Amino acid sequence: MMSRLKDETLSIRTSAEIKQLLRSAAERERRSVASMIEILVLEYARVHDLKTNCQRDESDKRGV
């Protein structure tokens, strides 16, 4: 997997329950909360076949 440039900031508001679940998941995986969010988003994208514009452009170049 390619290393991703981390040049964007994301701020969210959520409930204490969701925050605690996220922290618990991150601890279980020995990850930071930010890393856990990335993993969850990437897994969702994989399951639902979501791609960024950059990924679509790359697929088009390969003829996929």
N, CA, C and O atoms as a Tripos MOL2 file, in Angstrom:
@<TRIPOS>MOLECULE
protein
  256   255    64     0     0
PROTEIN
NO_CHARGES

@<TRIPOS>ATOM
      1 N           0.8420   -1.1790    0.0000 N.3       1 MET1
      2 CA          0.0000    0.0000    0.0000 C.3       1 MET1
      3 C           0.8850    1.2390    0.0000 C.2       1 MET1
      4 O           1.8840    1.2970    0.7170 O.2       1 MET1
      5 N           0.5150    2.2270   -0.8050 N.am      2 MET2
      6 CA          1.2810    3.4580   -0.8780 C.3       2 MET2
      7 C           1.1050    4.2750    0.3880 C.2       2 MET2
      8 O           0.0330    4.2820    0.9920 O.2       2 MET2
      9 N           2.1640    4.9620    0.7840 N.am      3 SER3
     10 CA          2.0820    5.8780    1.9120 C.3       3 SER3
     11 C           1.2490    7.0870    1.4880 C.2       3 SER3
     12 O           1.4040    7.6020    0.3810 O.2       3 SER3
     13 N           0.3850    7.5200    2.3600 N.am      4 ARG4
     14 CA         -0.4850    8.6430    2.0340 C.3       4 ARG4
     15 C           0.0550    9.9240    2.6650 C.2       4 ARG4
     16 O           0.4260    9.9360    3.8390 O.2       4 ARG4
     17 N           0.0950   10.9930    1.8850 N.am      5 LEU5
     18 CA          0.4670   12.2980    2.3950 C.3       5 LEU5
     19 C          -0.6580   12.7900    3.2980 C.2       5 LEU5
     20 O          -1.8140   12.8410    2.8790 O.2       5 LEU5
     21 N          -0.3310   13.1440    4.5120 N.am      6 LYS6
     22 CA         -1.3550   13.5870    5.4640 C.3       6 LYS6
     23 C          -1.2990   15.1010    5.5680 C.2       6 LYS6
     24 O          -0.6030   15.6560    6.4180 O.2       6 LYS6
     25 N          -2.0490   15.7620    4.6840 N.am      7 ASP7
     26 CA         -2.0310   17.2190    4.6450 C.3       7 ASP7
     27 C          -3.4110   17.8330    4.8760 C.2       7 ASP7
     28 O          -3.6140   19.0230    4.6380 O.2       7 ASP7
     29 N          -4.3430   17.0290    5.3350 N.am      8 GLU8
     30 CA         -5.7060   17.5000    5.6010 C.3       8 GLU8
     31 C          -6.0370   17.2940    7.0770 C.2       8 GLU8
     32 O          -5.5570   16.3550    7.7120 O.2       8 GLU8
     33 N          -6.8620   18.1850    7.6040 N.am      9 THR9
     34 CA         -7.3260   18.0790    8.9870 C.3       9 THR9
     35 C          -8.8180   17.8290    8.9790 C.2       9 THR9
     36 O          -9.5550   18.4230    8.1910 O.2       9 THR9
     37 N          -9.2570   16.9490    9.8580 N.am     10 LEU10
     38 CA        -10.6720   16.6260    9.9750 C.3      10 LEU10
     39 C         -11.0810   16.8140   11.4300 C.2      10 LEU10
     40 O         -10.4640   16.2520   12.3350 O.2      10 LEU10
     41 N         -12.1100   17.5950   11.6440 N.am     11 SER11
     42 CA        -12.6460   17.8000   12.9930 C.3      11 SER11
     43 C         -14.0870   17.3100   13.0000 C.2      11 SER11
     44 O         -14.8650   17.6510   12.1080 O.2      11 SER11
     45 N         -14.4460   16.5120   14.0010 N.am     12 ILE12
     46 CA        -15.8280   16.0340   14.0690 C.3      12 ILE12
     47 C         -16.3680   16.2300   15.4770 C.2      12 ILE12
     48 O         -15.6120   16.2860   16.4470 O.2      12 ILE12
     49 N         -17.6660   16.3300   15.5710 N.am     13 ARG13
     50 CA        -18.3540   16.3250   16.8560 C.3      13 ARG13
     51 C         -19.1100   15.0090   16.9280 C.2      13 ARG13
     52 O         -19.7490   14.5850   15.9650 O.2      13 ARG13
     53 N         -19.0240   14.3820   18.0740 N.am     14 THR14
     54 CA        -19.6880   13.1030   18.2390 C.3      14 THR14
     55 C         -20.1140   12.9380   19.6910 C.2      14 THR14
     56 O         -19.7900   13.7680   20.5400 O.2      14 THR14
     57 N         -20.8210   11.8960   19.9600 N.am     15 SER15
     58 CA        -21.2610   11.6250   21.3310 C.3      15 SER15
     59 C         -20.1240   11.0020   22.1330 C.2      15 SER15
     60 O         -19.1630   10.4810   21.5660 O.2      15 SER15
     61 N         -20.2430   11.0620   23.4490 N.am     16 ALA16
     62 CA        -19.2560   10.4400   24.3320 C.3      16 ALA16
     63 C         -19.2010    8.9340   24.0850 C.2      16 ALA16
     64 O         -18.1320    8.3290   24.1610 O.2      16 ALA16
     65 N         -20.3480    8.3340   23.7890 N.am     17 GLU17
     66 CA        -20.4070    6.8880   23.5410 C.3      17 GLU17
     67 C         -19.5780    6.5060   22.3130 C.2      17 GLU17
     68 O         -18.7860    5.5650   22.3640 O.2      17 GLU17
     69 N         -19.7600    7.2340   21.2170 N.am     18 ILE18
     70 CA        -19.0130    6.9460   19.9870 C.3      18 ILE18
     71 C         -17.5230    7.1950   20.2130 C.2      18 ILE18
     72 O         -16.6870    6.4180   19.7500 O.2      18 ILE18
     73 N         -17.1890    8.2650   20.9150 N.am     19 LYS19
     74 CA        -15.7860    8.5690   21.1970 C.3      19 LYS19
     75 C         -15.1410    7.4430   22.0040 C.2      19 LYS19
     76 O         -14.0130    7.0410   21.7200 O.2      19 LYS19
     77 N         -15.8500    6.9380   23.0000 N.am     20 GLN20
     78 CA        -15.3030    5.8510   23.8100 C.3      20 GLN20
     79 C         -15.1450    4.5710   22.9970 C.2      20 GLN20
     80 O         -14.1480    3.8630   23.1390 O.2      20 GLN20
     81 N         -16.1220    4.2730   22.1460 N.am     21 LEU21
     82 CA        -16.0120    3.0990   21.2810 C.3      21 LEU21
     83 C         -14.8090    3.2190   20.3410 C.2      21 LEU21
     84 O         -14.0890    2.2460   20.1180 O.2      21 LEU21
     85 N         -14.6040    4.4010   19.8010 N.am     22 LEU22
     86 CA        -13.4700    4.6300   18.9050 C.3      22 LEU22
     87 C         -12.1560    4.4670   19.6560 C.2      22 LEU22
     88 O         -11.2240    3.8380   19.1540 O.2      22 LEU22
     89 N         -12.0790    5.0250   20.8400 N.am     23 ARG23
     90 CA        -10.8650    4.8630   21.6540 C.3      23 ARG23
     91 C         -10.6160    3.3950   21.9860 C.2      23 ARG23
     92 O          -9.4840    2.9160   21.9130 O.2      23 ARG23
     93 N         -11.6730    2.6920   22.3490 N.am     24 SER24
     94 CA        -11.5410    1.2690   22.6830 C.3      24 SER24
     95 C         -11.0560    0.4640   21.4820 C.2      24 SER24
     96 O         -10.1830   -0.3940   21.6160 O.2      24 SER24
     97 N         -11.6180    0.7410   20.3150 N.am     25 ALA25
     98 CA        -11.1990    0.0440   19.0980 C.3      25 ALA25
     99 C          -9.7370    0.3470   18.7920 C.2      25 ALA25
    100 O          -8.9790   -0.5540   18.4320 O.2      25 ALA25
    101 N          -9.3390    1.6020   18.9310 N.am     26 ALA26
    102 CA         -7.9490    1.9950   18.6600 C.3      26 ALA26
    103 C          -7.0020    1.3000   19.6290 C.2      26 ALA26
    104 O          -5.9550    0.8000   19.2170 O.2      26 ALA26
    105 N          -7.3490    1.2640   20.8890 N.am     27 GLU27
    106 CA         -6.5040    0.5950   21.8790 C.3      27 GLU27
    107 C          -6.3770   -0.9000   21.5680 C.2      27 GLU27
    108 O          -5.2890   -1.4720   21.6490 O.2      27 GLU27
    109 N          -7.4890   -1.5130   21.2160 N.am     28 ARG28
    110 CA         -7.4830   -2.9450   20.8990 C.3      28 ARG28
    111 C          -6.5410   -3.2400   19.7230 C.2      28 ARG28
    112 O          -5.8530   -4.2610   19.7070 O.2      28 ARG28
    113 N          -6.5220   -2.3400   18.7540 N.am     29 GLU29
    114 CA         -5.6890   -2.5120   17.5620 C.3      29 GLU29
    115 C          -4.2900   -1.9130   17.7320 C.2      29 GLU29
    116 O          -3.4730   -1.9650   16.8130 O.2      29 GLU29
    117 N          -4.0250   -1.3530   18.8950 N.am     30 ARG30
    118 CA         -2.7510   -0.6620   19.1660 C.3      30 ARG30
    119 C          -2.4870    0.4280   18.1370 C.2      30 ARG30
    120 O          -1.4060    0.5140   17.5560 O.2      30 ARG30
    121 N          -3.4930    1.2470   17.9330 N.am     31 ARG31
    122 CA         -3.4260    2.3490   16.9750 C.3      31 ARG31
    123 C          -3.8190    3.6390   17.6710 C.2      31 ARG31
    124 O          -4.3940    3.6360   18.7600 O.2      31 ARG31
    125 N          -3.4880    4.7520   17.0040 N.am     32 SER32
    126 CA         -4.0070    6.0370   17.4550 C.3      32 SER32
    127 C          -5.4670    6.1310   16.9980 C.2      32 SER32
    128 O          -5.9060    5.3750   16.1310 O.2      32 SER32
    129 N          -6.1950    7.0500   17.5790 N.am     33 VAL33
    130 CA         -7.5840    7.2570   17.1620 C.3      33 VAL33
    131 C          -7.6190    7.6750   15.6910 C.2      33 VAL33
    132 O          -8.4640    7.2000   14.9320 O.2      33 VAL33
    133 N          -6.7110    8.5580   15.2880 N.am     34 ALA34
    134 CA         -6.6670    9.0070   13.8880 C.3      34 ALA34
    135 C          -6.4140    7.8350   12.9430 C.2      34 ALA34
    136 O          -7.0580    7.7160   11.9000 O.2      34 ALA34
    137 N          -5.4770    6.9780   13.3160 N.am     35 SER35
    138 CA         -5.1830    5.8010   12.4910 C.3      35 SER35
    139 C          -6.3910    4.8660   12.4300 C.2      35 SER35
    140 O          -6.6810    4.2910   11.3810 O.2      35 SER35
    141 N          -7.0850    4.7180   13.5380 N.am     36 MET36
    142 CA         -8.2650    3.8470   13.5700 C.3      36 MET36
    143 C          -9.3500    4.3830   12.6450 C.2      36 MET36
    144 O         -10.0080    3.6110   11.9470 O.2      36 MET36
    145 N          -9.5380    5.6810   12.6360 N.am     37 ILE37
    146 CA        -10.5300    6.2870   11.7300 C.3      37 ILE37
    147 C         -10.1470    5.9900   10.2850 C.2      37 ILE37
    148 O         -11.0030    5.6310    9.4770 O.2      37 ILE37
    149 N          -8.8690    6.1380    9.9550 N.am     38 GLU38
    150 CA         -8.4190    5.8390    8.5920 C.3      38 GLU38
    151 C          -8.7240    4.3960    8.2200 C.2      38 GLU38
    152 O          -9.2420    4.1290    7.1360 O.2      38 GLU38
    153 N          -8.4090    3.4740    9.1050 N.am     39 ILE39
    154 CA         -8.6590    2.0510    8.8450 C.3      39 ILE39
    155 C         -10.1520    1.8040    8.6250 C.2      39 ILE39
    156 O         -10.5330    1.0870    7.7000 O.2      39 ILE39
    157 N         -10.9850    2.3860    9.4600 N.am     40 LEU40
    158 CA        -12.4300    2.1860    9.3280 C.3      40 LEU40
    159 C         -12.9540    2.7460    8.0090 C.2      40 LEU40
    160 O         -13.7830    2.1150    7.3530 O.2      40 LEU40
    161 N         -12.4810    3.9170    7.6200 N.am     41 VAL41
    162 CA        -12.9230    4.5190    6.3490 C.3      41 VAL41
    163 C         -12.4290    3.6960    5.1630 C.2      41 VAL41
    164 O         -13.1820    3.4520    4.2210 O.2      41 VAL41
    165 N         -11.1690    3.2680    5.2060 N.am     42 LEU42
    166 CA        -10.6300    2.4620    4.1070 C.3      42 LEU42
    167 C         -11.3650    1.1320    3.9690 C.2      42 LEU42
    168 O         -11.6310    0.6790    2.8560 O.2      42 LEU42
    169 N         -11.6870    0.5180    5.0790 N.am     43 GLU43
    170 CA        -12.4240   -0.7540    5.0320 C.3      43 GLU43
    171 C         -13.8270   -0.5370    4.4660 C.2      43 GLU43
    172 O         -14.2960   -1.3350    3.6540 O.2      43 GLU43
    173 N         -14.4990    0.5330    4.8890 N.am     44 TYR44
    174 CA        -15.8230    0.8420    4.3550 C.3      44 TYR44
    175 C         -15.7290    1.0580    2.8370 C.2      44 TYR44
    176 O         -16.5500    0.5440    2.0770 O.2      44 TYR44
    177 N         -14.7270    1.8150    2.4110 N.am     45 ALA45
    178 CA        -14.5480    2.0860    0.9800 C.3      45 ALA45
    179 C         -14.3000    0.7930    0.2070 C.2      45 ALA45
    180 O         -14.8260    0.6170   -0.8910 O.2      45 ALA45
    181 N         -13.5010   -0.1120    0.7750 N.am     46 ARG46
    182 CA        -13.2130   -1.3820    0.1090 C.3      46 ARG46
    183 C         -14.4830   -2.2130   -0.0310 C.2      46 ARG46
    184 O         -14.7670   -2.7450   -1.1040 O.2      46 ARG46
    185 N         -15.2430   -2.3240    1.0550 N.am     47 VAL47
    186 CA        -16.4620   -3.1410    1.0450 C.3      47 VAL47
    187 C         -17.4960   -2.5850    0.0660 C.2      47 VAL47
    188 O         -18.2130   -3.3430   -0.5880 O.2      47 VAL47
    189 N         -17.5640   -1.2550   -0.0280 N.am     48 HIS48
    190 CA        -18.5890   -0.6190   -0.8630 C.3      48 HIS48
    191 C         -18.0500   -0.1320   -2.2040 C.2      48 HIS48
    192 O         -18.7200    0.6150   -2.9170 O.2      48 HIS48
    193 N         -16.8400   -0.5570   -2.5370 N.am     49 ASP49
    194 CA        -16.2090   -0.2240   -3.8190 C.3      49 ASP49
    195 C         -16.2020    1.2820   -4.0890 C.2      49 ASP49
    196 O         -16.5350    1.7280   -5.1870 O.2      49 ASP49
    197 N         -15.8190    2.0520   -3.0800 N.am     50 LEU50
    198 CA        -15.6850    3.5020   -3.2430 C.3      50 LEU50
    199 C         -14.2580    3.8170   -3.6610 C.2      50 LEU50
    200 O         -13.3110    3.1980   -3.1750 O.2      50 LEU50
    201 N         -14.1080    4.7750   -4.5580 N.am     51 LYS51
    202 CA        -12.7890    5.1860   -5.0090 C.3      51 LYS51
    203 C         -12.7260    6.7030   -5.0670 C.2      51 LYS51
    204 O         -13.7250    7.3710   -5.3330 O.2      51 LYS51
    205 N         -11.5310    7.2390   -4.8120 N.am     52 THR52
    206 CA        -11.3280    8.6790   -4.9640 C.3      52 THR52
    207 C         -11.1470    8.9920   -6.4450 C.2      52 THR52
    208 O         -10.9760    8.0830   -7.2570 O.2      52 THR52
    209 N         -11.1840   10.2600   -6.7930 N.am     53 ASN53
    210 CA        -10.9510   10.6470   -8.1920 C.3      53 ASN53
    211 C          -9.5740   10.1980   -8.6480 C.2      53 ASN53
    212 O          -9.4120    9.7560   -9.7850 O.2      53 ASN53
    213 N          -8.5740   10.3060   -7.7720 N.am     54 CYS54
    214 CA         -7.2080    9.8680   -8.1310 C.3      54 CYS54
    215 C          -7.1750    8.3740   -8.4250 C.2      54 CYS54
    216 O          -6.5180    7.9460   -9.3740 O.2      54 CYS54
    217 N          -7.8730    7.5800   -7.6260 N.am     55 GLN55
    218 CA         -7.8970    6.1320   -7.8490 C.3      55 GLN55
    219 C          -8.6140    5.7990   -9.1500 C.2      55 GLN55
    220 O          -8.2030    4.8880   -9.8670 O.2      55 GLN55
    221 N          -9.6910    6.5330   -9.4640 N.am     56 ARG56
    222 CA        -10.4060    6.2990  -10.7210 C.3      56 ARG56
    223 C          -9.5140    6.6210  -11.9100 C.2      56 ARG56
    224 O          -9.4690    5.8700  -12.8850 O.2      56 ARG56
    225 N          -8.7980    7.7530  -11.8240 N.am     57 ASP57
    226 CA         -7.9050    8.1610  -12.9170 C.3      57 ASP57
    227 C          -6.8270    7.0990  -13.1450 C.2      57 ASP57
    228 O          -6.5080    6.7650  -14.2860 O.2      57 ASP57
    229 N          -6.2670    6.5720  -12.0510 N.am     58 GLU58
    230 CA         -5.2340    5.5430  -12.1440 C.3      58 GLU58
    231 C          -5.8010    4.2610  -12.7700 C.2      58 GLU58
    232 O          -5.1310    3.6120  -13.5730 O.2      58 GLU58
    233 N          -7.0260    3.9050  -12.4010 N.am     59 SER59
    234 CA         -7.6740    2.7180  -12.9900 C.3      59 SER59
    235 C          -7.9110    2.9180  -14.4760 C.2      59 SER59
    236 O          -7.7370    1.9920  -15.2690 O.2      59 SER59
    237 N          -8.3060    4.1250  -14.8540 N.am     60 ASP60
    238 CA         -8.5330    4.4090  -16.2640 C.3      60 ASP60
    239 C          -7.2410    4.2570  -17.0700 C.2      60 ASP60
    240 O          -7.2580    3.7390  -18.1860 O.2      60 ASP60
    241 N          -6.1180    4.7140  -16.4940 N.am     61 LYS61
    242 CA         -4.8300    4.6000  -17.1850 C.3      61 LYS61
    243 C          -4.4280    3.1380  -17.3810 C.2      61 LYS61
    244 O          -3.8050    2.7890  -18.3830 O.2      61 LYS61
    245 N          -4.7840    2.2940  -16.4270 N.am     62 ARG62
    246 CA         -4.4370    0.8650  -16.5080 C.3      62 ARG62
    247 C          -5.4720    0.0800  -17.3120 C.2      62 ARG62
    248 O          -5.2680   -1.0980  -17.6080 O.2      62 ARG62
    249 N          -6.5750    0.7280  -17.6630 N.am     63 GLY63
    250 CA         -7.6180    0.0380  -18.4120 C.3      63 GLY63
    251 C          -8.4640   -0.8730  -17.5610 C.2      63 GLY63
    252 O          -9.0270   -1.8460  -18.0610 O.2      63 GLY63
    253 N          -8.5620   -0.5680  -16.2650 N.am     64 VAL64
    254 CA         -9.3310   -1.4120  -15.3310 C.3      64 VAL64
    255 C         -10.7670   -0.9550  -15.3090 C.2      64 VAL64
    256 O         -11.5860   -1.5280  -14.5910 O.2      64 VAL64
@<TRIPOS>BOND
     1     1     2 1
     2     2     3 1
     3     3     4 2
     4     3     5 am
     5     5     6 1
     6     6     7 1
     7     7     8 2
     8     7     9 am
     9     9    10 1
    10    10    11 1
    11    11    12 2
    12    11    13 am
    13    13    14 1
    14    14    15 1
    15    15    16 2
    16    15    17 am
    17    17    18 1
    18    18    19 1
    19    19    20 2
    20    19    21 am
    21    21    22 1
    22    22    23 1
    23    23    24 2
    24    23    25 am
    25    25    26 1
    26    26    27 1
    27    27    28 2
    28    27    29 am
    29    29    30 1
    30    30    31 1
    31    31    32 2
    32    31    33 am
    33    33    34 1
    34    34    35 1
    35    35    36 2
    36    35    37 am
    37    37    38 1
    38    38    39 1
    39    39    40 2
    40    39    41 am
    41    41    42 1
    42    42    43 1
    43    43    44 2
    44    43    45 am
    45    45    46 1
    46    46    47 1
    47    47    48 2
    48    47    49 am
    49    49    50 1
    50    50    51 1
    51    51    52 2
    52    51    53 am
    53    53    54 1
    54    54    55 1
    55    55    56 2
    56    55    57 am
    57    57    58 1
    58    58    59 1
    59    59    60 2
    60    59    61 am
    61    61    62 1
    62    62    63 1
    63    63    64 2
    64    63    65 am
    65    65    66 1
    66    66    67 1
    67    67    68 2
    68    67    69 am
    69    69    70 1
    70    70    71 1
    71    71    72 2
    72    71    73 am
    73    73    74 1
    74    74    75 1
    75    75    76 2
    76    75    77 am
    77    77    78 1
    78    78    79 1
    79    79    80 2
    80    79    81 am
    81    81    82 1
    82    82    83 1
    83    83    84 2
    84    83    85 am
    85    85    86 1
    86    86    87 1
    87    87    88 2
    88    87    89 am
    89    89    90 1
    90    90    91 1
    91    91    92 2
    92    91    93 am
    93    93    94 1
    94    94    95 1
    95    95    96 2
    96    95    97 am
    97    97    98 1
    98    98    99 1
    99    99   100 2
   100    99   101 am
   101   101   102 1
   102   102   103 1
   103   103   104 2
   104   103   105 am
   105   105   106 1
   106   106   107 1
   107   107   108 2
   108   107   109 am
   109   109   110 1
   110   110   111 1
   111   111   112 2
   112   111   113 am
   113   113   114 1
   114   114   115 1
   115   115   116 2
   116   115   117 am
   117   117   118 1
   118   118   119 1
   119   119   120 2
   120   119   121 am
   121   121   122 1
   122   122   123 1
   123   123   124 2
   124   123   125 am
   125   125   126 1
   126   126   127 1
   127   127   128 2
   128   127   129 am
   129   129   130 1
   130   130   131 1
   131   131   132 2
   132   131   133 am
   133   133   134 1
   134   134   135 1
   135   135   136 2
   136   135   137 am
   137   137   138 1
   138   138   139 1
   139   139   140 2
   140   139   141 am
   141   141   142 1
   142   142   143 1
   143   143   144 2
   144   143   145 am
   145   145   146 1
   146   146   147 1
   147   147   148 2
   148   147   149 am
   149   149   150 1
   150   150   151 1
   151   151   152 2
   152   151   153 am
   153   153   154 1
   154   154   155 1
   155   155   156 2
   156   155   157 am
   157   157   158 1
   158   158   159 1
   159   159   160 2
   160   159   161 am
   161   161   162 1
   162   162   163 1
   163   163   164 2
   164   163   165 am
   165   165   166 1
   166   166   167 1
   167   167   168 2
   168   167   169 am
   169   169   170 1
   170   170   171 1
   171   171   172 2
   172   171   173 am
   173   173   174 1
   174   174   175 1
   175   175   176 2
   176   175   177 am
   177   177   178 1
   178   178   179 1
   179   179   180 2
   180   179   181 am
   181   181   182 1
   182   182   183 1
   183   183   184 2
   184   183   185 am
   185   185   186 1
   186   186   187 1
   187   187   188 2
   188   187   189 am
   189   189   190 1
   190   190   191 1
   191   191   192 2
   192   191   193 am
   193   193   194 1
   194   194   195 1
   195   195   196 2
   196   195   197 am
   197   197   198 1
   198   198   199 1
   199   199   200 2
   200   199   201 am
   201   201   202 1
   202   202   203 1
   203   203   204 2
   204   203   205 am
   205   205   206 1
   206   206   207 1
   207   207   208 2
   208   207   209 am
   209   209   210 1
   210   210   211 1
   211   211   212 2
   212   211   213 am
   213   213   214 1
   214   214   215 1
   215   215   216 2
   216   215   217 am
   217   217   218 1
   218   218   219 1
   219   219   220 2
   220   219   221 am
   221   221   222 1
   222   222   223 1
   223   223   224 2
   224   223   225 am
   225   225   226 1
   226   226   227 1
   227   227   228 2
   228   227   229 am
   229   229   230 1
   230   230   231 1
   231   231   232 2
   232   231   233 am
   233   233   234 1
   234   234   235 1
   235   235   236 2
   236   235   237 am
   237   237   238 1
   238   238   239 1
   239   239   240 2
   240   239   241 am
   241   241   242 1
   242   242   243 1
   243   243   244 2
   244   243   245 am
   245   245   246 1
   246   246   247 1
   247   247   248 2
   248   247   249 am
   249   249   250 1
   250   250   251 1
   251   251   252 2
   252   251   253 am
   253   253   254 1
   254   254   255 1
   255   255   256 2
@<TRIPOS>SUBSTRUCTURE
     1 MET1         2 RESIDUE 1 A MET
     2 MET2         6 RESIDUE 1 A MET
     3 SER3        10 RESIDUE 1 A SER
     4 ARG4        14 RESIDUE 1 A ARG
     5 LEU5        18 RESIDUE 1 A LEU
     6 LYS6        22 RESIDUE 1 A LYS
     7 ASP7        26 RESIDUE 1 A ASP
     8 GLU8        30 RESIDUE 1 A GLU
     9 THR9        34 RESIDUE 1 A THR
    10 LEU10       38 RESIDUE 1 A LEU
    11 SER11       42 RESIDUE 1 A SER
    12 ILE12       46 RESIDUE 1 A ILE
    13 ARG13       50 RESIDUE 1 A ARG
    14 THR14       54 RESIDUE 1 A THR
    15 SER15       58 RESIDUE 1 A SER
    16 ALA16       62 RESIDUE 1 A ALA
    17 GLU17       66 RESIDUE 1 A GLU
    18 ILE18       70 RESIDUE 1 A ILE
    19 LYS19       74 RESIDUE 1 A LYS
    20 GLN20       78 RESIDUE 1 A GLN
    21 LEU21       82 RESIDUE 1 A LEU
    22 LEU22       86 RESIDUE 1 A LEU
    23 ARG23       90 RESIDUE 1 A ARG
    24 SER24       94 RESIDUE 1 A SER
    25 ALA25       98 RESIDUE 1 A ALA
    26 ALA26      102 RESIDUE 1 A ALA
    27 GLU27      106 RESIDUE 1 A GLU
    28 ARG28      110 RESIDUE 1 A ARG
    29 GLU29      114 RESIDUE 1 A GLU
    30 ARG30      118 RESIDUE 1 A ARG
    31 ARG31      122 RESIDUE 1 A ARG
    32 SER32      126 RESIDUE 1 A SER
    33 VAL33      130 RESIDUE 1 A VAL
    34 ALA34      134 RESIDUE 1 A ALA
    35 SER35      138 RESIDUE 1 A SER
    36 MET36      142 RESIDUE 1 A MET
    37 ILE37      146 RESIDUE 1 A ILE
    38 GLU38      150 RESIDUE 1 A GLU
    39 ILE39      154 RESIDUE 1 A ILE
    40 LEU40      158 RESIDUE 1 A LEU
    41 VAL41      162 RESIDUE 1 A VAL
    42 LEU42      166 RESIDUE 1 A LEU
    43 GLU43      170 RESIDUE 1 A GLU
    44 TYR44      174 RESIDUE 1 A TYR
    45 ALA45      178 RESIDUE 1 A ALA
    46 ARG46      182 RESIDUE 1 A ARG
    47 VAL47      186 RESIDUE 1 A VAL
    48 HIS48      190 RESIDUE 1 A HIS
    49 ASP49      194 RESIDUE 1 A ASP
    50 LEU50      198 RESIDUE 1 A LEU
    51 LYS51      202 RESIDUE 1 A LYS
    52 THR52      206 RESIDUE 1 A THR
    53 ASN53      210 RESIDUE 1 A ASN
    54 CYS54      214 RESIDUE 1 A CYS
    55 GLN55      218 RESIDUE 1 A GLN
    56 ARG56      222 RESIDUE 1 A ARG
    57 ASP57      226 RESIDUE 1 A ASP
    58 GLU58      230 RESIDUE 1 A GLU
    59 SER59      234 RESIDUE 1 A SER
    60 ASP60      238 RESIDUE 1 A ASP
    61 LYS61      242 RESIDUE 1 A LYS
    62 ARG62      246 RESIDUE 1 A ARG
    63 GLY63      250 RESIDUE 1 A GLY
    64 VAL64      254 RESIDUE 1 A VAL
